[in-house]
């Protein structure tokens, strides 16, 4: 018997996240392991009157391309895929791994070739989304490999994923609307502010948000979501930050990352594990050493670190920063083939000051009467 939460997940993606309308061209890119969710998503796009186009991906094929392909083959972008990113109305990405470390043996240079090749596609989609010409969402289907990565049984991990997405609730859309309303209070308060100062055991950092926009990430682009984020003024970041959780990129786990910024640029970087890989990624292109995103996680339904950035960056009581590409709708102008999120826990005395006013302390927003938790206490 099929898990009814899969159909609820698909319904949320189609009718809330990207809000498919009759006649919309909808591209569904799914991992092979996510087939049950892909099937339900395809069905719900049809019911909404859209035209679904389905494409499959799998880490085994990625591994073969990256290990055996020439540079030209790795960098090649097929015209139909370019057309999708530049013209389709909605894109739904369904992740799901059978081996979360399949690419750990790939030469980082080869991964940089592929990332650089895909950058124009991602940039085109981000620009179209900022202009409200396209909608997109990414999500994850729980698999045994990801459950193992999170140190859970598959059943426990399924419960975790569906709880974080609110699809275990009678009305998931209403739950996300509640989160959106609370987060909008924060976004409204931040509008027009100029300077952010982060301080605590793991950070002493200042950055400018003058002229930048905070985005209310309420599940329409990531499912699950639960964060507010912006793109800091590119040359404004100064100070240091120590990321308290491992940062995972292209299947490699980098622990104990510390970055020091001078006039926006990462001037020094170190890590306890895989430090050479960190340096390699930061040297991908000039934009990789600048912040494209500064964000605060708000989803208290995500109560543990699982080594999946889709969930981990939303943990309530944390902040995260991404080196590399920013989102145009925040005002960010930073361009890079890299977008690497790194997470810092703030629940042990971390504070955020905005224009000299205390905005956030030890994982809670001081300007809100109640925490942002949706239907999960």
Secondary structure, DSSP 4 states (H G I P E B T S, - for coil): ---HHHHHHHHHIIIIIS---TT-EEEEEEEGGGHHHHHHHHHHHHHTT-EEEEEEE-HHHHHHHHHHS-HHHHH---HHHHHHHHH-SEEEEEE--S-TTTTTTS-HHHHHHHHHHHHHHHHHHHHHHHTTS-EEEEEE---HHHHHHTTS-HHHHHHHHHHHTTTTSTTHHHHHHHHHHHHHHHHHHHTT--EEEEEETTEEEEEE-TT---EEESSSSEES--EEEE---TT--EEEEE--S-EEETTEEEBS-EEEEETTEEEEEE-SBSHHHHHHHHTSSGGGGBEEEEEEE-BTT--S--S-HHHHTTBTTEEEEEEEPPPGGGT-----S-EEEEEEE-TTT-EEEETTEEEEETTEETT-SS---TT--
